[in-house]
Amino acid sequence: MNKFKQICMKAHTEKKEALHNLYTDRHRYLSSVSSSEQPVEDEKLFHYRNVVFQFCGTGFRTMQQMILFIWIPETSVIGGNPVGRCRTAYEDWLLRLLSEAVNELSDSLQNDHKDAREKPEFSMQTTSSVVTGRNGCLYAAERHAFRLRINFRVPLINGNVINGKSTYRETKNMLDCICDRLEAMDRQALSEHVRLYEDQLEIRDFLRESGLAAFVADGSVLPRQADTDAPMEGAVPFRSPESLRVTLTLSDGKKLTGMGLRRGITVITGGGYSGKSTLLDSLEQGIYFHVKGDGREYVATDETACKVYAEDGRVVSDTDISPFFTYLPGDRELRAFRTHHASGSVSQAVNIVEAAYGGSRCLLIDEDTSATNFMIRDEIMRSLVKKEPIIPYTDRILELKEQGISTILVIGGSGEYLKYADHLLLLEDYHVLDATEELTPWRQTGTPETAQAPQWMRHKTLPSLPMTDLFFGERIEIENAKYIKIGGCVADITRLTALADSDQINSLTWLLENLLGEKETEQTELRDRCQAAAGSLLSDTFDTVLASRTHQYELWLEEVRGLDLLMAACRLRGC
C-alpha cells in the first residue's frame, strides 16, 4: 500500500498521462533480435490487508477512466472447500455482498456543487433475482482467487490534473469497505446460498434423467408485482395436480414435490386472468437459477426452452421457411427466404425454424401473442379456402415432437390443439388442474395428409450486411422496445424475452461485434459459432478490460445462451 501511496502523491497535480504509473512497471532489456533496448510493461500489483489490487487503463482518450481489479483469496471466501460446479454461486454471492456497499460509498462522495470530474467514482456490477455468471466477479483457478472488477474514475483538479491525494484516500476507504464486509461475512448465509444453487443443479439433473421438460415445486410463488421482478404479495402458492406430482430427494436429504411436465405437447388453458400466461412466463424464466425469496427458486425448465412470438416487421435473411409455407406470391424462394418486413405468420414461422436450428428442445407459445392464421386452420376454413400457402403449426407439431422438440402452449380461444395434446392443464384462479382425461373425445394421432414431410433448416450463416471499418456497439431501450446497434446495423431484440437483465444485452452487443469482425465461409455454421462464442464469453473477457473502443470500459457482461445470440444475430439488418 505504501508503494501505491507514493505513486499517488507523486502524481498529484501532474497531467493525466502520469496515471500509467498505476498499472505498468516500465524497465528496459536488451533485445536478442535487434540488440537494442526495448521497453517492457509488467503488471503492477499492490497489497492491502487481505487483498491484492491492480489498475488497468482504458485508452489515451479516457485516461482518468480506469479499471480497478481486486483479487480476493479463495480461502477468505470458501475456506478449504472446493469451488466445484458451484463457482457461479460464490461469484454471485460476492457481488451481492459488496456491490451495493461500494456503489453507495461512491454516491456519498459526489457533490452537486462541484464538477463530477473532481470527485472519485467507483462502480460495481449489480445483481438481480437471477444467479448467473457476470464479469463483475470471476473466479481464477490459476490464482486461487476471486477477481472483482470495479470501474474507477480518478478525481481531477479543475478537470485537468490528477488529484493524487483524493485518489489515494478514497481508494483506501473503498478497500476498507470491501475488506470489512469480507471479514464480517455471514458464512451461514453463504452456505445456504450455495446449497440452494446445488439444489437447483440437482433439479436440472433430475429433468434430464426423468424425461421432463419442466418442474414447478409446490409452494412456488409465480405471479410478479406490477412492473417488478419481485413475487406478488398474497399470491396463491402453486400446488401440483396429484396426477402430475413427482418427488425428488436431494443429496442433502431434502424432499421436493411438485408438478413434472413430461416432454411432448402440453396445452395450458383456462378462463381470462386465471394464471395461464403467468405460468408460461415462469417456465420461460425457469432456464435460470434464482435467489432465495424469489418465489421461483424451485422452478426449472429445459435450459434450451425458447418462447416464440409473431413479430410483425422483423427482418429475415436466407431462412428456410418451407416447413410452414408451400409457396409465396411472386414465386419467392422458400429455402432462402428474405424480407425486411415480415408478416405475423412469416415471422412466427421463422422464429420456430431458427429456434429448432439453434437447438431448442422446448418451444413456449402463447396464443395471445401468436398469428392466428399460422397457429390454426379449422376444418371449415380448410374446406372453404383451397389455395392456402400457410401450413399451420398444428400440421407440424407432431413432427417436432418426434424430433425431440416439446411444445408448451397456452390457448384460450380455440380447441384445435386438444387433438394433439399429451397433457392438458386447466387453470382456475391460479389453481392448476390436470384435465388430460377429458382429451379423449378430441384426440387425434398422425400427421394431417395435407402436410408433406418437411426438410428443416440445417445450414445458416450471418446475414450479409454493410460493414464499416470500426464497430461501435450500443444498447438502445425505448419504452418497451430494445435494440442493438453496431455500426450501420441494427437488431430488434424486443421479443427475445428470455433475456432477464440489461447486462445480457451488453453481452449480445459484445459478442455480435466479435462475430461481425470474424471471417466466415459458406461452410461455417452460425449455430456452432454462436454456441462457441457464448460459451467462452467470460473466459475470453477475463483478461480483457473491454477498452478497445471508447465506450466499452463501461460494459458489464452477463452470461447468455448461444441460442439467444443466434436469435439476435438473425435479427440484424443494415440501416
N, C-alpha and C positions, 0 to 999 in steps of 0.2 A: 504493500500500500504506500510505503514511503516513496518508491520509485514513481508511482502514479502521481503522488502529490508534487514531486519535483518537476515532472513534465508539465503539470497543470500550472504551477507557479511560474515556470519559465515561459509558458505560452501566454501568460496574462498580458493583455493589451497588444499581443502580436497579431499579425494578419492571419486569416483563416487557413492559409497554407501550412501553418505550423501544426495543425491538427493531425497531420500524417504521423507525427511522432507518437501519437497514442496507439497506433496499430501497426507500425513497422519498425524494425530494427535494421538500419542500413549499415552494412560494412562492405569491405572490398576484398576480392580474392583474385588470384592470378588465373586467368582463363587458360586452359590447356589447348584451346582451339586457336585463339588469336594472340596468346601471350600478352594480353593487355588486361589492365584492371577493370573488372566489371562490378556494378553494384548488385547486391543481393538483398532481398527483403524476406525476413523471417517473421513468423507470428510472434506477437509480444503478449505475454501473459502476466497478469497481476493477481496477487493473492490477498485475500481479506477474510478474516475469521475462518469459516469452514468452506468457503467457495473460491473459485478461480474465475476471473473475468478478463475479457479482451474486447477490443473495439475493431470495427471494420468501417471503412469509408464507403460512400455511395456515389462517388464521382466528383470531378473537379467543379462541376456547376453547383453541387449541393454539399459543400464541404462541412457545413455545420450540421447537416443531417447525417447521423451515424447509426450504425447497428451495434448494440451492446450485447455480447454473449456472456451468459453466466453459467458456469459449469458447477453442478451440484453433485457431489459424490453419491453413488448409488447407496452406499452404506448409511448415508444420512436419511434415506427415504425408506429403503426396503430391508435394511439390516443385512442379515446373511441369507435372506430368501432369494431364490432365483426369479428373474423377471418373467421368464417363460412366455406363454402366449397372452399374458395379461399386461404386456408392455404398454398398450394403449391406455389401460385403466390407470396406471401410475402416472403417465404423462398428463392425462386429463385431470387427475387429482391435483397435481402440482399447479396447473393452470388455474383451477378453481380456487386453490388456496392463496395464490399470490397475485393474480392479475387485478382483482378488484382493489386490493390494498395499494398496489403500485400506481394504478390509474387514479385513485383518489388522492394519493400523495402528490402526483403531478398536478392535478387540478388545484390543489391547495397552494401551489407555487405561482399560479397565474395571477396577474394583476391587470384589472381593466384599465388602469390609468397609465400603463406602460406598453410600449411596443412588445408584441408577443415574442419577437426575436431576442428580447433582453432577458427572458426567463427560460430556464431549462424546462424541457418537456420529456417525460418518459411515457411510453405507451406499450402495454402488453395486449396480446390477443385475448379476446373474451370468449366465453363458452356459452352453450345453450343447453337444452334438455338432452341433447344427443351426445353420447360418448364416442368419440372418433379421433382419428389421427389429425393433429394440427401442427403446423411448423412453429408455433409459438413455444412448444416444448417437445423435444425429441430425445430419445434415449440413444446414447452412443455406446455400443457394446465394447468397442475397442478402447474407450477411455473409462469404461465403468462409471459413467456419469450421465446425468440428465442435463441437456442444454436448453436454457431459456433464451429466447430471442426478444430483445427489447428495442423498440425504435427510440432513439435519443436525439433530441435537438440541443446542441451546445448553445449556451447563452452567449450573446454578443453585447458589446458595449457600443451604443449608438448604431447598432446594426452593422458594424464594420469590423471590429476587432474582437478577439476572444476574451471572454470573462473567465479566466482560469480559476480564480478564487471560487466563484459560484459553481463552476463545473466540478471542482473537487468536493466542495462542501455538500452539494445536493446529490452527487453520485454516492458519496459515503452514506448520506441519510437514506437513500434508496436501498443500498446494500444492507444497511442495518435493518430496514423494514423487512427485507426478504429473509435475512438470517434469523431475526427474532421470530418470524412466523414459522420458519422451519423448526426452530428449537421448541416452539410451543405447539407443534403439530399434534392433532388428535389422532393417535395411531389406531385407536379403536374404530374411528370413523373411516380412516383409510382402509383398514382391513375389511370393513363392511362394503365399502365402495368396490374394492377389488373382488370380493366374494360375489357381489351382485353381477359384476361383469362375467365372472366364471360361470355363474348360473345361466346367464343368457347364452354363453357359448355352448353350454351343455344342452340347452333347449334347441339350438340350431343343429347340433349333432343329432338330437332326437328326431327332428324334422326329416333329416336326410335318411336316417335309419328306418323310419316308420312310414315313409312314403307320404308324408304330409306336406301340403302347400303352405299351411299356416297353423298357428296355435294361439289361442286367446285364453289367458288364465282367468279362472273365476276370481271375482273381486276387482278386476281391472276397471279403471275409470276412463272411458273412451271420449266423451264429449269434452270440448275445449271451451275455455272462457272466450267471449267475443273478442276478436282481433288479437288474441294472445295464444301462446302455446301452453298455457297453464291449464291444469284439469279444472273442469267446471265444478263449482261448489254445489253440493246437494244432488249431483248427478246419480242416476241409477247405476249401481255397480253391475258389471257384466256377470251373467250366470249362464253356463253352458246348458243346452238341452241334454237330458240324461243320455239319449241315444248317441250323442256325439262326444260325450265326455271321455277324456283319456287321462291317465295318471302317469306321471313320471317321477322317479326318485332321483334326486340329485346326489352328487358324490358326498355332500356334507350331511346326507340323511334327510334333507328337506323333501317333502312331497308336494307336488303341484298338480292340481286338477284344472281342467279347462277344456275348451272346445278344440278338437283337432279336425281341421278341414283336409280331407284326403285330396290327392291330386285328381284332376278330372275337370268336370264342369259343375260349378256351384252357382246357383241362382239365388239372389237375395231379393226379397220383395216385402211389401207391406204398404200401409197407407202413408199419406203425407206426414212428414215430421215424426216418423216412427223410429228413426235412427239408422236407416239403410246407408245413406251416404257417409254418416259418421263412422259406421263400421268399416266401410270401404277405405275411408281416409286413414283409419287406424291401421288397417292392413298394409296400406302403402308405406306408412311410416314404420311399419314392423321390420323393414330391412335394416333399421338402425338399432343400436344399443341405447337404452335410456337410463337416466339417473333415477335414484330413489325419490319418490314423491311425484314423479311424472304421471303416474296412473297407468302407463303402458309398459312398465318395466318387464312384464312377462308376456308381451305380445310380440310374436316372432313370425316373420313371413319369409318365404324363399328369397334369398338375397338378390335374385335376378328379377324380382317382380317389377312390373312396369305398368303404370296407368296410361292408357291411350285415349285420346280425345279426337273430336273433329276440330280442325284448325283452319277455318276459312282464311285464305290468303297466304298460307305458308308456302315457302319456296320448295321445289322438288327438283333434284338433279339426278339424272341417269339411274332411276329406280325401277325395278321390275314390278309392275302392278298387275301383271297378267293373272295372278291368283284371284283377283277380285273384279276384273273387267274383261269382257270379250272383245270389245272394240271401243274406240273413242272417235267422235266426229273428226273428219279430216284425215282418217287413217293414221292417226298419230301412233308412234312407236310405243308399244306397251312394255317391252322388256328393257327399255332405256328411256322411260318417260321423264319429261322435264317440263316445268312450268314455273312462272314467277308468282302465280296467284292461283293456288289450288282451291277447288270447291270443298265443301264439308265432307262429302263422300270420298273424294280422291284423297284428301289429307288424312282421313282416318285409316283408309286402306294403306297408305304409305307408312303411317306410324306403326301399324301392325307388322307390315313387311320388314321395316327397319328393326323393330324390337325382336322379331324372330331371327333375323340375320345377326343381330348383336348378341344373341344367346339367352334371351329371356325365356324362362320356363313357366312364367305365370303372368297372364295379362289381366289387368284390372280395368273394368269398363263400367261406366255409369250411363244409363240410358239418357239422363238429363243433359249430358254433355257430348252426346253422340249424334251422328247424322242418321235420321230415321230411315231414309231410303237405302242407306248402306247396311244398317243393322237387320232389318226385316223386310220381307215381302210376303204377304199372306196369300192364301190360295185364290182369293178373289182378284187381287192385283196380278197374280201370275197368269190367270186365265184372260184377264182383260188386256194387259199390256204384253203383246207377243214379242216385241223387239226391245229388249231391255239390256243395256250394256253392263249394268252392275250385277255382279254376283254377290248376294248379300252374305253377311258374316255367318248367318245360320247355315249356309251351304259349305262352310269351311271349318266350322268349329270342331267337328268330329275328326277331321284330318289333322288339325293342330293338336288335338288330344292324342292322337296316335303317334305324333312326333314328340310327345313328351311335354307339350305346352298346355298348361292348365288355363282355364278361364274362370274368373270370379266376376259375376255380372250382377249389377243392380238394375232391376226393372220395376216399373210401376204402372205402365200403360198398355202393355201387350204381353200376351202369354205364349208367343211363338217359341221362346227358348225353353219352355217347360217340356217340349218334346225331346230335348236333348240333354236335359239336366241329370246329373248323377245325384245331386243333393239340392234340396230346396229349403232355404231358411226363410221363415216368416217372422217379421218384426212387428211387435205391438208395444208402443210406448217404451222403446229401448229394451224390451224383453225379447229374447230370441227363442223361437220355437222351431223344431225340426218337422217340416211338413213334407218330407220326401215321399212318404207312403201315399200321399194324395196325388203324386205324379202319374200313377199307373194308368188312368184313363187317357192321358195325353202323350204318354211316352212313345217315341219313335226312334228306331235304330236304322243305321245305314246312311249313306250319303245320298242326297237327292240326285236323281238321274240327270237333272239339268246342268249339274256342275261337273265338268271334266276334271280329272286329276291334275292339279297344278304343278308347276315347276317353281319352287321357291327360290328367291334370290340367294345366290351363293358367292357373288363377287361384287365388290363395290370399292371405289377409290374416292379420294377427296374431290369435292366439286371443283371444276375449272374456274378459277376466279382471277380477276385483275389484281396483280400483286405490285406492291411498292417495295422499294429497297429497304425501307425500315418499317417495322410494325410498331404501332403504339396502341396497345390494347387498353380498353376501359370498360367498366361496367356501368350500364345506364338503367336506372329504375325510375319509371314514371307511373305513378298511381299503382295500378295492378299489372303493369307491363314490365318485362325485364328483357334487356338486350345486351349482347356482347358486341363491341365494335373494335375491329382490328384493322388498322389502315383503312383501305377502301371497302372493307367487308363488314357485314352486319349479320348477326344470328339472333332471331327472336326465340328466346328460351322460356317465354312466359308459361307455356304448357309443360315444361319439364318440372312437374310439381313434386317429384321425389326429392328435389333439392331442398334441404331443410335449413340452410344457412347461407347468408350472402358471401361468406368466405369460400364456399364451394364454387360460387360464380367466379371469384378471383382465380381459383384453381383451373376452371374451364378456360378462362382467358389465357392464363399462362401456358396451359397445355396446347391450346389451339394455335397460339403464336409459334410454339415449337414445331407443331405438325406442319403448319404452313411454310415454315422455313426449311423443312427437310425435303430431300429429293425422294421421289417415289416413282415406281414403274407401274405399268399396267398389271403386273402380277402381284403387286403389293396389296394385301387385304387391309382395308380400313379397319375392320373389326379387330384384327390382330395388333395393328399399330395402336389403336385406342386402348386395348387391354394392357399392352406393354407400357404405354405412357402413363396411364392412371396407376398402374401397379408400382411404378418407380417414382411417383411424384415426390414423396417426401424424402426418399433416399437420394434422388437426384438434386434436390434443393438443399440438402443438409449442409453442404459446404458452399452454398451459393447465397449471396445476400440479395439476390433479385434486384441488382442495382445497375444492370447493363443498360437500362433505359431510364429516362428521367423520373418516371412516375413510380417505378417498381419497388423502391425502398419501402413504400407504404404497404405493400401487399402482405396480407395474411392468407395462408393457404389451408385448405381442409380437404381431407380425403374425398374423392369422388369415384364412382364406378366407371369402368371402361364403357359400359352401356350408356351412361349419361353423356360421356364425352362423345361417343358415336352419334347420339341423337342431336347433340349441339352442332357437331361438325356437318351433319346432313342439312342443317338449317342455315348454313352460311350462304349469303347472297352478296353479289357485288353491288356497290352503290351506283 
